[in-house]
């Protein structure tokens, strides 16, 4: 799943990318996300699936690492829904999302809708 990612695993990116926050804001935005997520959980702001999906979407938008952000975010969403809420992990379309396919296009389209605040399709895709 992570191949060459292990060479730099855990180290925040050192350069800016065409997506994500400025490199110097990564740690700050990650802390804000963790605080927001704690609030969502403590106040039952969303369903367990939606909390995990909102977390997944936002951590990808922060773009903590040079590579592997999508895989990392899906893994974290699975951990949140399984370990915190005792639910089933997501299926993420039950196909490899790294290779170009109709499934990947659907996933990317659902992410674009989530970028606009509509998480419906991403929630459906995660359980497809």
Secondary structure, DSSP 8 states (H G I E B T S, - for coil): --GGGGGTTT---SS--SSSS-GGGHHHHHHHHHHHHHHHHHTT-S-HHHHHHHHHHHHHHHT-SSS-HHHHHHHHHHHIIIIIT------GGGS-SSS-SHHHHHHHHHHHHHHTT--HHHHHHHT-
